[in-house]
Amino acid sequence: MTLLIDNVYVAPVSGPEIESGHLRIDGDRITQVAPGPAPDVPGATRIDGTGCLATPGLVNTHHHLYQWASQGLAQDATLFEWLVSLYQVWSAMDAEVVHGAAAAGLGYLALSGCTTSSDHHYVFPKGRGDLFAAEIEAARELGIRFHPARGSMDRGRSRGGLPPDVVVEDLDEILAATAEAVDAYHDPSFSSKLRVAVAPCSPFSASAELMVQAAELARAKGVRLHTHLAETLDEDEHCLEQFGLRPVDYMEKLGWLGPDVWFAHTVHLSDHDIDRFAETGTGSAHCPSSNGRLGAGIARVSEMLRRGANVGLGVDGNASSELTPLAGEMRQALLFQRARYGPTALTARQALELATLGGARNLGRQDELGTLEPGKLADVALWRVDGAFTSAVTDPVCALVFGPQPPLARLLVGGETVVADDELKTVSQDASGRAGAEAHRRLLRLAEEQGFTARKEVH
């Protein structure tokens, strides 16, 4: 199948922008990106891109899909307060909750231009069904590329960790389940829509033994490593008290720096930390809305880029980033950097690169995703920037990044339409939304049956 997108403004990320050009897609690959009108190709499907901006599909490199079911709770909490408030609620989730939350969360991401999303699932209560398979099925139904990270926690309160013991697993159980997840689901092929990462939760919920053995497992199986790091000053204090090291130094000691690793948040980094990331090829997922919501701080993204460290974007779980669209995180990243460092700290084009090529690098897919160029997978977002109000901004990339999200005229994943005119096409949009709402109600009901009550505020 050949698809032609004509008369479109192209922001390829990898090279000069084309004011009026075309894209040719054959099968699931981009085969041509060039100025001028598209060629005549017998039997090809044509999309008129007049008034649209074409960008690579956005890449979400940190998320917790199950948290769609716990939005709006612990509204005024710090990270540690928020976690303590919600761990026991999450312990009540089952596979039905996870599938409904993932269906809504992934659908919402697609509607914001996301063609590839990771997910970090690290709470596995016993006897609640196959939670990992439930979210994978939701992604398959929608048709976007999915990078689920099999998370884990083995360090409960009785071992000096933050989570209650009821939500942690045994080390041997974790390693066996993680290996099984990789063997069952990981697809390393070029066109893959499903790749698995190994992802112990954080330094305050995973033991050193788990971190070391998880890294050994991931590298033996050729998959990537992910965890939370340096999100808050509380974490700094915890690591210094428990391990005598700051978070990045602790991770380096455990063998967790390298080109196969990306960390979530990395808000509180020293110059030395940033240099070590750049030197080792370690990536970061910047989650500005979640960091702001929890009062965690502002990551040093502009300095990280200047020093050569890779940064992508992440929405984070919707329980700490309510109803946040991935496209909106480009704007948040830009504004946060400028609020802290001045008006030249981050440009619109840099923000777009964070959301595309930066994310692809975090996931090890920079050769397949993140730019519009021949040979790459045909993951394309078409943004309508000719609206009655939007058209007053004559720079289409500025309109996309500086303002609210423009209408999404088309979202292609491997050349297949997932969104058209702001509506999901592979699944029912209304059904996905209802599934998320039902997941929320079901989780709170299950939590109450176990004696846990979720609160909006933390007192």
Secondary structure, 3 states (H helix, E strand, C coil): CEEEEEEEEECCCCCCCEEEEEEEEECCEEEEEEECCCCCCCCCEEEECCCEEEEECEEECCCCHHHHHHCCCCCCCCHHHHHHHHHHHHCCCCHHHHHHHHHHHHHHHHHCCEEEEEEEECCCCCCCCCHHHHHHHHHHHHCCEEEEEEEECCCCHHHCCCCCHHHCCCHHHHHHHHHHHHHHHCCCCCCCCECCEEEECCCCCCCHHHHHHHHHHHHHHCCCEEEEECCCHHHHHHHHHHHCCCHHHHHHHCCCCCCCEEEEECCCCCHHHHHHHHHHCCEEEECHHHHHHCCCCCCCHHHHHHCCCEEEECCCCCCCCCCCCHHHHHHHHHHHHHHHHCCCCCCHHHHHHHHHHHHHHHCCCCCCCCCCCCCCECCEEEEECCCCCHHHCCCHHHHHHHCCCCCEEEEEECCEEEEECCEECCCCHHHHHHHHHHHHHHHHHHHHHCCCCCCCCCC
